[in-house]
Amino acid sequence: MSKVKEYINETVTEMVHRVTWPTWKELQSNTIIVVIASVLISLIIFGMDFSFGIAGDDQSFWRGIIGFVYKLDLN
């Protein structure tokens, strides 16, 4: 049991005295960067899925570029 208590004390000491925490301003700016990057990546993935996706049924309005090419009758 003493080892558990020692571990907890060392963990608290480490987190309070030795860890360098970001300032509130740094935290806000990094959060904004992560949110913007997440939105951009999701838009890129959406664009790729929208452009190249093939719908499973023939009734759908948009089947993507590949679906459009497959529908062309070249003969």
OpenMM code with the backbone's topology and positions (N, CA, C; nanometers):
from openmm import Vec3, app, unit

residues = "MET SER LYS VAL LYS GLU TYR ILE ASN GLU THR VAL THR GLU MET VAL HIS ARG VAL THR TRP PRO THR TRP LYS GLU LEU GLN SER ASN THR ILE ILE VAL VAL ILE ALA SER VAL LEU ILE SER LEU ILE ILE PHE GLY MET ASP PHE SER PHE GLY ILE ALA GLY ASP ASP GLN SER PHE TRP ARG GLY ILE ILE GLY PHE VAL TYR LYS LEU ASP LEU ASN".split()
positions = [
    Vec3(0.0822, -0.1200, 0.0000),
    Vec3(0.0000, 0.0000, 0.0000),
    Vec3(0.0862, 0.1259, 0.0000),
    Vec3(0.2047, 0.1175, 0.0601),
    Vec3(0.2915, 0.2351, 0.0652),
    Vec3(0.3431, 0.2717, -0.0739),
    Vec3(0.3590, 0.1700, -0.1605),
    Vec3(0.4045, 0.1987, -0.2971),
    Vec3(0.2980, 0.2740, -0.3758),
    Vec3(0.1727, 0.2432, -0.3530),
    Vec3(0.0635, 0.3135, -0.4203),
    Vec3(0.0604, 0.4588, -0.3747),
    Vec3(0.0759, 0.4796, -0.2452),
    Vec3(0.0764, 0.6159, -0.1908),
    Vec3(0.1954, 0.6952, -0.2442),
    Vec3(0.3102, 0.6293, -0.2518),
    Vec3(0.4299, 0.6951, -0.3061),
    Vec3(0.4107, 0.7311, -0.4533),
    Vec3(0.3501, 0.6395, -0.5291),
    Vec3(0.3230, 0.6651, -0.6705),
    Vec3(0.2316, 0.7863, -0.6881),
    Vec3(0.1256, 0.7932, -0.6074),
    Vec3(0.0319, 0.9056, -0.6159),
    Vec3(0.1016, 1.0361, -0.5790),
    Vec3(0.1823, 1.0358, -0.4758),
    Vec3(0.2551, 1.1570, -0.4355),
    Vec3(0.3522, 1.2029, -0.5441),
    Vec3(0.4231, 1.1082, -0.6043),
    Vec3(0.5163, 1.1430, -0.7120),
    Vec3(0.4419, 1.1968, -0.8346),
    Vec3(0.3269, 1.1392, -0.8636),
    Vec3(0.2484, 1.1853, -0.9773),
    Vec3(0.1995, 1.3281, -0.9551),
    Vec3(0.1501, 1.3568, -0.8354),
    Vec3(0.1034, 1.4921, -0.8046),
    Vec3(0.2189, 1.5906, -0.8122),
    Vec3(0.3341, 1.5544, -0.7564),
    Vec3(0.4518, 1.6421, -0.7620),
    Vec3(0.4924, 1.6690, -0.9068),
    Vec3(0.4924, 1.5649, -0.9873),
    Vec3(0.5291, 1.5793, -1.1294),
    Vec3(0.4324, 1.6729, -1.2015),
    Vec3(0.3037, 1.6535, -1.1826),
    Vec3(0.2038, 1.7327, -1.2540),
    Vec3(0.1994, 1.8782, -1.2071),
    Vec3(0.2280, 1.9024, -1.0815),
    Vec3(0.2169, 2.0376, -1.0273),
    Vec3(0.3459, 2.1173, -1.0463),
    Vec3(0.4603, 2.0544, -1.0255),
    Vec3(0.5854, 2.1300, -1.0205),
    Vec3(0.6756, 2.1138, -1.1431),
    Vec3(0.6650, 2.0047, -1.2147),
    Vec3(0.7615, 1.9796, -1.3227),
    Vec3(0.7040, 1.9937, -1.4631),
    Vec3(0.5749, 1.9834, -1.4768),
    Vec3(0.5120, 1.9922, -1.6085),
    Vec3(0.4934, 2.1389, -1.6459),
    Vec3(0.5287, 2.1722, -1.7688),
    Vec3(0.5069, 2.3074, -1.8185),
    Vec3(0.3733, 2.3109, -1.8917),
    Vec3(0.2786, 2.3817, -1.8361),
    Vec3(0.1460, 2.3900, -1.8935),
    Vec3(0.1374, 2.5104, -1.9868),
    Vec3(0.0621, 2.5003, -2.0964),
    Vec3(0.0483, 2.6155, -2.1865),
    Vec3(-0.0335, 2.7262, -2.1201),
    Vec3(-0.0069, 2.8474, -2.1645),
    Vec3(-0.0873, 2.9590, -2.1147),
    Vec3(-0.2252, 2.9533, -2.1797),
    Vec3(-0.3186, 3.0313, -2.1255),
    Vec3(-0.4540, 3.0325, -2.1795),
    Vec3(-0.4541, 3.0810, -2.3241),
    Vec3(-0.3705, 3.1789, -2.3547),
    Vec3(-0.3617, 3.2340, -2.4906),
    Vec3(-0.3071, 3.1278, -2.5879),
    Vec3(-0.2031, 3.0552, -2.5464),
    Vec3(-0.1481, 2.9489, -2.6310),
    Vec3(-0.2507, 2.8384, -2.6537),
    Vec3(-0.3234, 2.8040, -2.5497),
    Vec3(-0.4245, 2.7000, -2.5603),
    Vec3(-0.5345, 2.7398, -2.6584),
    Vec3(-0.5779, 2.8659, -2.6527),
    Vec3(-0.6817, 2.9133, -2.7440),
    Vec3(-0.6325, 2.9134, -2.8881),
    Vec3(-0.5117, 2.9614, -2.9113),
    Vec3(-0.4619, 2.9677, -3.0492),
    Vec3(-0.4397, 2.8274, -3.1060),
    Vec3(-0.3898, 2.7351, -3.0249),
    Vec3(-0.3709, 2.5985, -3.0734),
    Vec3(-0.5039, 2.5302, -3.1003),
    Vec3(-0.6042, 2.5593, -3.0188),
    Vec3(-0.7370, 2.5025, -3.0411),
    Vec3(-0.7958, 2.5526, -3.1718),
    Vec3(-0.7789, 2.6796, -3.2015),
    Vec3(-0.8294, 2.7364, -3.3269),
    Vec3(-0.7604, 2.6709, -3.4468),
    Vec3(-0.6307, 2.6489, -3.4359),
    Vec3(-0.5563, 2.5838, -3.5446),
    Vec3(-0.6086, 2.4421, -3.5679),
    Vec3(-0.6329, 2.3677, -3.4606),
    Vec3(-0.6828, 2.2301, -3.4733),
    Vec3(-0.8226, 2.2281, -3.5340),
    Vec3(-0.9085, 2.3204, -3.4936),
    Vec3(-1.0446, 2.3249, -3.5476),
    Vec3(-1.0422, 2.3580, -3.6967),
    Vec3(-0.9615, 2.4554, -3.7361),
    Vec3(-0.9517, 2.4928, -3.8781),
    Vec3(-0.8966, 2.3767, -3.9604),
    Vec3(-0.7925, 2.3118, -3.9108),
    Vec3(-0.7353, 2.1976, -3.9833),
    Vec3(-0.8363, 2.0846, -3.9951),
    Vec3(-0.9129, 2.0592, -3.8896),
    Vec3(-1.0143, 1.9530, -3.8938),
    Vec3(-1.1225, 1.9837, -3.9956),
    Vec3(-1.1667, 2.1081, -4.0012),
    Vec3(-1.2698, 2.1465, -4.0983),
    Vec3(-1.2164, 2.1338, -4.2406),
    Vec3(-1.0935, 2.1797, -4.2646),
    Vec3(-1.0361, 2.1702, -4.3995),
    Vec3(-1.0203, 2.0249, -4.4435),
    Vec3(-0.9707, 1.9406, -4.3560),
    Vec3(-0.9533, 1.7997, -4.3917),
    Vec3(-1.0880, 1.7338, -4.4174),
    Vec3(-1.1882, 1.7660, -4.3355),
    Vec3(-1.3201, 1.7067, -4.3577),
    Vec3(-1.3811, 1.7554, -4.4893),
    Vec3(-1.3583, 1.8806, -4.5256),
    Vec3(-1.4083, 1.9302, -4.6541),
    Vec3(-1.3385, 1.8623, -4.7715),
    Vec3(-1.2096, 1.8378, -4.7582),
    Vec3(-1.1358, 1.7672, -4.8638),
    Vec3(-1.1902, 1.6256, -4.8805),
    Vec3(-1.2119, 1.5570, -4.7680),
    Vec3(-1.2650, 1.4209, -4.7749),
    Vec3(-1.4065, 1.4219, -4.8323),
    Vec3(-1.4897, 1.5177, -4.7921),
    Vec3(-1.6244, 1.5286, -4.8470),
    Vec3(-1.6193, 1.5520, -4.9977),
    Vec3(-1.5308, 1.6422, -5.0421),
    Vec3(-1.5183, 1.6708, -5.1851),
    Vec3(-1.4761, 1.5481, -5.2641),
    Vec3(-1.3797, 1.4728, -5.2104),
    Vec3(-1.3366, 1.3509, -5.2788),
    Vec3(-1.4492, 1.2480, -5.2831),
    Vec3(-1.5204, 1.2334, -5.1732),
    Vec3(-1.6299, 1.1369, -5.1680),
    Vec3(-1.7429, 1.1788, -5.2619),
    Vec3(-1.7728, 1.3077, -5.2651),
    Vec3(-1.8786, 1.3583, -5.3519),
    Vec3(-1.8408, 1.3442, -5.4983),
    Vec3(-1.7136, 1.3702, -5.5303),
    Vec3(-1.6694, 1.3650, -5.6702),
    Vec3(-1.6558, 1.2229, -5.7227),
    Vec3(-1.5994, 1.1360, -5.6424),
    Vec3(-1.5660, 1.0031, -5.6924),
    Vec3(-1.6582, 0.8931, -5.6411),
    Vec3(-1.7529, 0.9270, -5.5564),
    Vec3(-1.8398, 0.8253, -5.4986),
    Vec3(-1.9386, 0.7699, -5.5977),
    Vec3(-1.9721, 0.6447, -5.5790),
    Vec3(-2.0723, 0.5791, -5.6624),
    Vec3(-2.1859, 0.5374, -5.5707),
    Vec3(-2.3040, 0.5851, -5.5996),
    Vec3(-2.4202, 0.5475, -5.5192),
    Vec3(-2.4597, 0.4044, -5.5525),
    Vec3(-2.5203, 0.3381, -5.4561),
    Vec3(-2.5578, 0.1994, -5.4760),
    Vec3(-2.6781, 0.1797, -5.5671),
    Vec3(-2.7651, 0.2769, -5.5732),
    Vec3(-2.8861, 0.2589, -5.6539),
    Vec3(-2.8843, 0.3505, -5.7761),
    Vec3(-2.9655, 0.3165, -5.8751),
    Vec3(-2.9718, 0.3971, -5.9975),
    Vec3(-3.0629, 0.5176, -5.9819),
    Vec3(-3.1356, 0.5278, -5.8725),
    Vec3(-3.2315, 0.6348, -5.8518),
    Vec3(-3.1675, 0.7613, -5.7953),
    Vec3(-3.0453, 0.7523, -5.7469),
    Vec3(-2.9843, 0.8683, -5.6811),
    Vec3(-2.9529, 0.9782, -5.7815),
    Vec3(-2.9590, 1.1007, -5.7337),
    Vec3(-2.9358, 1.2181, -5.8177),
    Vec3(-2.7895, 1.2279, -5.8597),
    Vec3(-2.6971, 1.2077, -5.7665),
    Vec3(-2.5557, 1.2252, -5.7962),
    Vec3(-2.4810, 1.0978, -5.7670),
    Vec3(-2.4088, 1.0509, -5.8641),
    Vec3(-2.3313, 0.9293, -5.8459),
    Vec3(-2.1817, 0.9572, -5.8516),
    Vec3(-2.1428, 1.0815, -5.8585),
    Vec3(-2.0016, 1.1137, -5.8664),
    Vec3(-1.9516, 1.1080, -6.0092),
    Vec3(-1.8286, 1.1471, -6.0296),
    Vec3(-1.7699, 1.1480, -6.1632),
    Vec3(-1.7570, 1.0062, -6.2176),
    Vec3(-1.7154, 0.9134, -6.1337),
    Vec3(-1.7009, 0.7754, -6.1797),
    Vec3(-1.8364, 0.7178, -6.2189),
    Vec3(-1.9383, 0.7465, -6.1383),
    Vec3(-2.0725, 0.7000, -6.1730),
    Vec3(-2.1208, 0.7599, -6.3037),
    Vec3(-2.0874, 0.8861, -6.3285),
    Vec3(-2.1239, 0.9512, -6.4551),
    Vec3(-2.0544, 0.8826, -6.5722),
    Vec3(-1.9261, 0.8505, -6.5564),
    Vec3(-1.8504, 0.7850, -6.6633),
    Vec3(-1.9080, 0.6460, -6.6887),
    Vec3(-1.9445, 0.5729, -6.5829),
    Vec3(-2.0001, 0.4399, -6.6004),
    Vec3(-2.1347, 0.4448, -6.6734),
    Vec3(-2.2086, 0.5542, -6.6585),
    Vec3(-2.3384, 0.5667, -6.7233),
    Vec3(-2.3267, 0.5995, -6.8712),
    Vec3(-2.2124, 0.6545, -6.9152),
    Vec3(-2.1954, 0.6901, -7.0560),
    Vec3(-2.2009, 0.5654, -7.1423),
    Vec3(-2.2717, 0.5755, -7.2489),
    Vec3(-2.2787, 0.4629, -7.3432),
    Vec3(-2.1893, 0.4975, -7.4602),
    Vec3(-2.0720, 0.4403, -7.4635),
    Vec3(-1.9735, 0.4737, -7.5656),
    Vec3(-1.9898, 0.3893, -7.6924),
    Vec3(-2.0806, 0.2925, -7.6919),
    Vec3(-2.0994, 0.2096, -7.8124),
    Vec3(-2.2101, 0.2608, -7.8983),
] * unit.nanometer
topology = app.Topology()
chain = topology.addChain("A")
for resn in residues:
    res = topology.addResidue(resn, chain)
    for name in ("N", "CA", "C"):
        topology.addAtom(name, app.Element.getBySymbol(name[0]), res)
